[in-house]
C-alpha cells in the first residue's frame, strides 16, 4: 500500500511529492520498493519525476521526488483533439525511448499513471501544448533476458485495471517478455486518446477481457474513428501487433510520419 503527500522543504520552501510505502503490506522478501528507488536514481528526463531524497523508518519508506501538479491523462482524454493527442504521444514515446535505452521496462503505461498539464488554453484545431510525465514507477523492472521476467500479477501493488493496458505476453506471464510490452501499452493509450477515452479492450467479464487482449480483438467501428487520420490508425495497428517482434520500438515510433508531422 502507498500514500502520497505534498511536502515542503524547510530550507528552501520548495514543494515536493512524498510517497510513503507502508512496509506491513509488503512481503519481507519483496524487493520492488528498492527497485523503484534505484531506478529513479539512475534516470534524468523531463518526463520522469526527479528523485530528491529517501527516508526509512521501521514502519515506512518515504520517497521524495519533485512536485508534480499535473492531472491524470484519464481525466482529460475526452477533451483532446488529434493535434493534442499527437503532442502528448510524442512526449510519451520520448520517455519510453529513454527508459528502454536504460534497459527499463515500465509495465504501467496507463492513463491513470500518465499525468499531463496544459501549458496554455488555446482552442481550435491547434490545441494546447502539454507537459507530460510518467507519475509512478512501482511496476517498472530492469530488462534481464537471462532470467524469467517477474509476473505482473505477482507484484504487491498489482491492480486488475492494468490488464486492459498490458501486452498479451505480460497478461499470459510469458517468461521472457521485453520492451515490446511497453509498445503495446502505448498503442492502447494512443487508441484511447484518439477515441476520447474508449479503450480498445473493455469488458465486464474478466475471461472475455483476457481473451480480447491475448487475441488482439479490437476494432475501429465507432463513428468517432471517421475523423481520425489513417496514419494515426495505422500506428495503433502497428503497436497492437500480437507478435511482439513485429511491433516498432520506441526509436522507430519517434520517427513516425504522423507523429512528427500530423499529416
C-alpha positions in Angstrom: 0.0 0.0 0.0 1.1 3.5 -0.8 0.1 7.0 0.3 1.0 10.3 -1.4 1.6 13.7 0.2 2.7 17.2 -0.7 5.6 18.3 1.3 7.7 21.5 1.6 11.4 21.9 2.2 12.1 23.8 5.5 15.3 25.2 4.0 14.2 26.3 0.5 10.4 26.3 0.7 10.4 24.1 -2.4 7.3 21.8 -2.8 7.9 18.1 -3.2 5.9 14.9 -3.6 6.3 12.4 -0.8 5.4 8.8 -1.5 5.0 6.6 1.6 5.4 2.8 1.3 3.7 1.0 4.2 6.0 -1.9 4.8 3.4 -4.0 6.6 1.7 -4.5 3.2 4.8 -5.9 1.5 6.2 -9.4 1.9 9.5 -9.4 3.8 11.4 -10.6 0.7 9.8 -8.1 -1.6 12.4 -6.0 -3.5 10.0 -3.8 -5.5 10.4 -0.7 -3.4 14.1 -0.6 -3.6 14.0 -1.5 -7.3 11.8 1.6 -7.9 14.1 3.8 -5.8 17.2 2.6 -7.6 15.7 3.0 -11.0 14.7 6.6 -10.2 18.2 7.5 -9.0 19.5 6.4 -12.4 17.2 8.5 -14.5 17.1 12.1 -15.6 14.4 13.0 -18.1 11.8 15.8 -18.3 9.1 13.2 -18.3 10.2 11.5 -15.1 9.8 12.9 -11.6 13.2 13.8 -10.3 14.5 11.8 -7.3 15.2 14.0 -4.3 15.6 12.0 -1.0 14.8 8.8 0.7 13.8 8.3 4.4 13.4 4.9 6.1 11.7 4.1 9.4 10.7 0.8 10.9 7.1 1.1 9.5 7.6 3.0 6.2 9.9 4.1 3.5 9.4 7.7 2.2 10.4 8.5 -1.3 10.7 12.2 -2.1 10.5 13.4 -5.7 9.9 16.7 -7.5 6.5 18.2 -7.0 4.1 17.5 -9.9 0.8 19.3 -10.1 -0.5 17.6 -13.3 -3.8 15.8 -13.8 -4.2 12.2 -14.8 -4.5 11.7 -18.5 -7.6 9.6 -17.8 -9.3 12.8 -16.6 -9.0 14.7 -19.8 -8.9 12.2 -22.7 -12.5 13.0 -23.7 -11.4 16.6 -24.5 -8.4 16.1 -26.7 -8.2 16.8 -30.4 -5.9 14.9 -32.8 -3.2 17.5 -32.6 -3.1 17.4 -28.8 -3.1 13.6 -28.9 -0.1 13.7 -31.2 1.8 16.1 -28.9 1.2 14.0 -25.8 2.1 10.8 -27.7 5.4 12.3 -28.8 6.4 13.1 -25.2 5.3 9.6 -24.1 7.4 8.0 -26.8 10.4 10.1 -25.7 10.1 8.9 -22.1 9.7 5.3 -23.2 12.6 5.5 -25.5 14.8 6.9 -22.7 13.8 4.2 -20.3 14.3 1.5 -22.9 17.8 2.8 -23.6 18.4 2.4 -19.9 17.0 -1.2 -20.2 14.0 -0.4 -18.1 10.5 -1.8 -18.8 7.8 0.4 -17.4 4.9 -2.2 -17.3 2.4 0.5 -16.3 1.7 2.8 -19.2 -1.9 3.5 -18.4 -3.9 6.8 -18.4 -4.1 6.6 -14.6 -0.3 6.6 -14.4 0.3 9.3 -17.1 -0.1 12.9 -15.9 -0.4 16.0 -18.1 -0.5 19.7 -17.6 -1.8 22.2 -20.1 0.7 24.9 -20.7 -1.8 27.1 -22.5 -5.5 27.2 -23.1 -5.5 27.5 -26.9 -8.7 26.3 -28.5 -9.5 25.1 -32.0 -7.5 22.6 -34.2 -4.2 24.0 -33.0 -5.0 22.9 -29.4 -2.9 23.2 -26.3 0.7 22.5 -25.5 1.3 19.9 -22.7 3.9 18.8 -20.2 3.7 15.0 -19.8 5.2 12.8 -17.2 5.0 9.2 -16.0 3.8 9.5 -12.5 4.8 6.3 -10.8 7.5 3.6 -11.4 6.2 1.0 -8.9 5.8 -1.6 -11.7 9.0 -0.9 -13.5 11.7 -3.6 -13.8 15.1 -3.9 -15.4 15.1 -5.9 -18.6 17.0 -9.2 -18.0 16.7 -11.8 -20.7 18.9 -14.3 -18.8 16.2 -14.8 -16.1 12.4 -15.1 -16.3 10.7 -11.7 -16.1 8.6 -11.3 -12.9 4.8 -11.8 -13.5 3.0 -8.5 -13.2 0.2 -10.2 -11.3 2.7 -11.2 -8.6 3.5 -7.6 -7.8 2.3 -6.4 -4.4 0.5 -3.4 -6.0 -1.0 -5.2 -9.0 -4.4 -3.9 -9.9 -6.8 -5.6 -12.3 -7.4 -2.3 -14.1 -3.8 -2.8 -15.6 -4.9 -5.8 -17.6 -6.6 -3.9 -20.4 -3.4 -1.8 -20.9 -1.0 -4.7 -20.7 0.5 -6.7 -23.6 -0.7 -10.2 -24.2 2.7 -11.7 -23.3 2.5 -9.8 -19.9 -1.1 -10.9 -19.3 -0.1 -14.5 -20.0 3.1 -14.2 -17.9 5.4 -15.2 -20.7 8.8 -15.7 -19.0 10.9 -13.5 -21.3 8.7 -10.6 -22.3 10.6 -7.5 -23.1 10.4 -3.8 -24.0 7.9 -4.5 -26.8 5.3 -4.9 -24.0 5.5 -1.2 -23.3 5.0 -0.5 -27.0 1.7 -2.4 -26.9 0.7 -0.3 -23.9 1.5 2.8 -25.9 -0.8 1.5 -28.6 -3.6 1.1 -26.2 -3.1 4.5 -24.7 -3.0 6.1 -28.2 -6.2 4.3 -29.2 -7.9 5.5 -26.0 -6.8 9.1 -26.6 -7.9 9.1 -30.2 -11.2 7.6 -29.2 -11.8 10.2 -26.5 -11.4 7.8 -23.6 -12.7 4.5 -25.0 -10.3 1.6 -24.5 -9.8 -1.0 -27.3 -10.2 -3.7 -24.7 -13.2 -3.3 -22.5 -15.5 -6.0 -20.9 -17.1 -6.5 -17.6 -16.4 -10.3 -17.7 -12.7 -10.9 -16.8 -12.3 -14.0 -19.0 -13.6 -12.2 -22.1 -11.3 -9.2 -21.4 -8.3 -11.6 -21.2 -9.4 -13.3 -24.4 -9.8 -10.0 -26.2 -6.3 -8.8 -25.1 -4.5 -12.0 -25.7 -6.1 -12.5 -29.1 -6.0 -8.8 -30.1 -9.7 -8.3 -30.6 -10.5 -4.6 -31.2 -11.9 -2.5 -33.9 -12.3 1.0 -35.3 -16.1 0.7 -35.8 -17.2 3.6 -33.6 -18.1 6.7 -35.7 -15.5 8.7 -33.8 -12.8 7.0 -35.9 -14.3 8.5 -39.1 -12.4 11.8 -38.3 -9.1 10.2 -37.2 -6.2 10.3 -39.7 -5.5 7.0 -41.4 -1.8 7.3 -40.4 -2.8 7.5 -36.8 -4.9 4.4 -37.0 -2.0 2.6 -38.8 0.3 3.5 -35.9 -2.2 2.0 -33.5 -2.4 -1.2 -35.6 1.4 -1.5 -35.7 1.7 -1.1 -31.9 -1.0 -3.6 -31.3 0.6 -6.4 -33.2 0.1 -9.7 -31.4 3.6 -10.8 -32.3 5.9 -8.7 -30.0 8.8 -8.9 -32.5 6.6 -7.2 -35.2 5.9 -4.1 -33.1 8.1 -1.0 -33.7 10.4 0.0 -31.0 10.3 3.5 -29.4 13.0 4.9 -31.6 11.2 3.8 -34.7 7.9 5.3 -33.4 9.6 8.6 -32.6 10.3 8.9 -36.4 6.7 8.0 -37.3 5.4 10.4 -40.0 2.1 11.2 -38.4 3.7 11.7 -35.0 6.2 14.1 -36.4 4.1 16.0 -39.0 0.4 15.1 -38.3 -0.4 14.6 -42.0 
